[in-house]
Amino acid sequence: MSVDGKIAPADRQGRKFFRFMTPRHRRLLHRIRSGVDAVVVGVETIIADDPSLTVRDAKGPNPIRVVLDSKARTPLDSKLLNGQAPTIVAVTRDAPRRRIMKLRKKAKVLVQKRHGRVDPTELLRELKTLGIQKVLVEGGGEIRWSFFKANLVDDFFVWVAPYVWGGREAPTLVDGTGFINETEAVPLRLVRSRVVDNLLILSFSVKRSHV
Ligand SMILES: NC(=O)c1ccc[n+]([C@@H]2O[C@H](COP(=O)([O-])OP(=O)(O)OC[C@H]3O[C@@H](n4cnc5c(N)ncnc54)[C@H](OP(=O)(O)O)[C@@H]3O)[C@@H](O)[C@H]2O)c1
């Protein structure tokens, strides 16, 4: 994110942020990816950035790519469906059957028996039955909020780039509806801080005692 907490400019083209990443940053990110079983993103990130979410700048296996996509809106030509790594699209009853059938040609589709958005707790349960234990939630802000809200976060890594982007409409690190009461705010413990090529890297763990 930028110093003012934005994860993309106001036009939501998050790829513009990646241009500030040096080879060391990319290696680090890809090493983190290669150490998890699955990488999770929201469908708006797929639509805005079309990331491939594979491991290219480090050694190690590709994680399984998981999209939270209630209505099965993942574009069929997105890099996520290019077969370079396994992909799971999690949808709900709101997804049109025809879209599900098209997605099934390119990915595994998990259909939750509910309307509305994908339930992250149920999703993690389903992923566990597939042998997926360690999950990296890469974004965007709506998805991060859902995982925090459901108390599913153990560790939180924040990369702060030395820029101010501003923009009321720009997505932020954690969006969603937000907590209203101070008792609900998620308490964190700073575990490590370091600077890598002008980027501040903060590692937090979530304090469990508040639950
Ligand atoms: N710098 C970074 O770290 C970074 C990383 C990723 C993305 N980004 C940027 O972030 C922006 C996209 O983020 P975003 O916050 O708008 O969207 P997002 O988190 O990528 O996706 C949100 C969408 O996911 C679907 N969804 C399904 N189940 C959900 C659930 N339980 N909770 C929340 N969403 C759920 C919803 O669409 P349906 O209702 O249709 O299912 C929702 O609109 C883009 O601008 C991208 O460039 C930046």
The ligand as a Tripos MOL2 file, in Angstrom:
@<TRIPOS>MOLECULE
LIG
   48    52     1     0     0
SMALL
NO_CHARGES

@<TRIPOS>ATOM
      1 N1         -1.8330   -3.3720   -3.7190 N.am      1 LIG1
      2 C1         -2.4190   -4.5090   -3.3320 C.2       1 LIG1
      3 O1         -2.0010   -5.1610   -2.3820 O.2       1 LIG1
      4 C2         -3.6210   -5.0110   -4.0640 C.ar      1 LIG1
      5 C3         -3.9180   -6.3800   -4.0220 C.ar      1 LIG1
      6 C4         -5.0850   -6.8130   -4.6380 C.ar      1 LIG1
      7 C5         -5.9260   -5.9080   -5.2690 C.ar      1 LIG1
      8 N2         -5.5970   -4.6000   -5.3140 N.ar      1 LIG1
      9 C6         -6.5300   -3.6140   -5.9050 C.3       1 LIG1
     10 O2         -7.7360   -3.7060   -5.1540 O.3       1 LIG1
     11 C7         -8.8650   -3.4400   -5.9920 C.3       1 LIG1
     12 C8         -9.8200   -4.5850   -5.9030 C.3       1 LIG1
     13 O3        -10.1470   -4.7610   -4.5530 O.3       1 LIG1
     14 P1        -11.6400   -4.6730   -4.0520 P.3       1 LIG1
     15 O4        -11.5750   -4.5240   -2.5860 O.co2     1 LIG1
     16 O5        -12.3950   -3.6750   -4.8600 O.co2     1 LIG1
     17 O6        -12.2130   -6.0840   -4.4510 O.3       1 LIG1
     18 P2        -11.7340   -7.5920   -4.1220 P.3       1 LIG1
     19 O7        -11.5090   -7.7480   -2.6610 O.co2     1 LIG1
     20 O8        -10.6470   -7.9760   -5.0520 O.co2     1 LIG1
     21 O9        -13.0320   -8.3930   -4.5850 O.3       1 LIG1
     22 C9        -14.2540   -8.0990   -3.9500 C.3       1 LIG1
     23 C10       -15.3380   -8.8820   -4.6130 C.3       1 LIG1
     24 O10       -15.2080  -10.2640   -4.2670 O.3       1 LIG1
     25 C11       -16.4870  -10.8460   -4.2490 C.3       1 LIG1
     26 N3        -16.6900  -11.5620   -2.9950 N.ar      1 LIG1
     27 C12       -17.1770  -12.8290   -2.8800 C.ar      1 LIG1
     28 N4        -17.2470  -13.1970   -1.6200 N.ar      1 LIG1
     29 C13       -16.8050  -12.1510   -0.8850 C.ar      1 LIG1
     30 C14       -16.6590  -11.9360    0.4960 C.ar      1 LIG1
     31 N5        -16.9610  -12.8640    1.4180 N.pl3     1 LIG1
     32 N6        -16.2160  -10.7360    0.9170 N.ar      1 LIG1
     33 C15       -15.8770   -9.7740    0.0400 C.ar      1 LIG1
     34 N7        -15.9940   -9.9070   -1.2980 N.ar      1 LIG1
     35 C16       -16.4610  -11.0930   -1.7540 C.ar      1 LIG1
     36 C17       -17.5130   -9.7120   -4.3490 C.3       1 LIG1
     37 O11       -18.0170   -9.7160   -5.6750 O.3       1 LIG1
     38 P3        -19.3370  -10.6190   -5.9440 P.3       1 LIG1
     39 O12       -20.3950  -10.0610   -5.0370 O.co2     1 LIG1
     40 O13       -19.6080  -10.4670   -7.3850 O.co2     1 LIG1
     41 O14       -18.9270  -12.0000   -5.5550 O.co2     1 LIG1
     42 C18       -16.6990   -8.4690   -4.1160 C.3       1 LIG1
     43 O15       -17.1650   -7.3490   -4.8190 O.3       1 LIG1
     44 C19        -8.3180   -3.2300   -7.3760 C.3       1 LIG1
     45 O16        -8.1930   -1.8410   -7.6060 O.3       1 LIG1
     46 C20        -6.9330   -3.8720   -7.3260 C.3       1 LIG1
     47 O17        -6.0630   -3.2520   -8.2330 O.3       1 LIG1
     48 C21        -4.4490   -4.1300   -4.7410 C.ar      1 LIG1
@<TRIPOS>BOND
     1     1     2 1
     2     2     3 2
     3     2     4 1
     4     4     5 ar
     5     4    48 ar
     6     5     6 ar
     7     6     7 ar
     8     7     8 ar
     9     8     9 1
    10     8    48 ar
    11     9    10 1
    12     9    46 1
    13    10    11 1
    14    11    12 1
    15    11    44 1
    16    12    13 1
    17    13    14 1
    18    14    15 2
    19    14    16 1
    20    14    17 1
    21    17    18 1
    22    18    19 2
    23    18    20 1
    24    18    21 1
    25    21    22 1
    26    22    23 1
    27    23    24 1
    28    23    42 1
    29    24    25 1
    30    25    26 1
    31    25    36 1
    32    26    27 ar
    33    26    35 ar
    34    27    28 ar
    35    28    29 ar
    36    29    30 ar
    37    29    35 ar
    38    30    31 1
    39    30    32 ar
    40    32    33 ar
    41    33    34 ar
    42    34    35 ar
    43    36    37 1
    44    36    42 1
    45    37    38 1
    46    38    39 2
    47    38    40 1
    48    38    41 1
    49    42    43 1
    50    44    45 1
    51    44    46 1
    52    46    47 1
@<TRIPOS>SUBSTRUCTURE
     1 LIG1         1 GROUP 0 **** ****
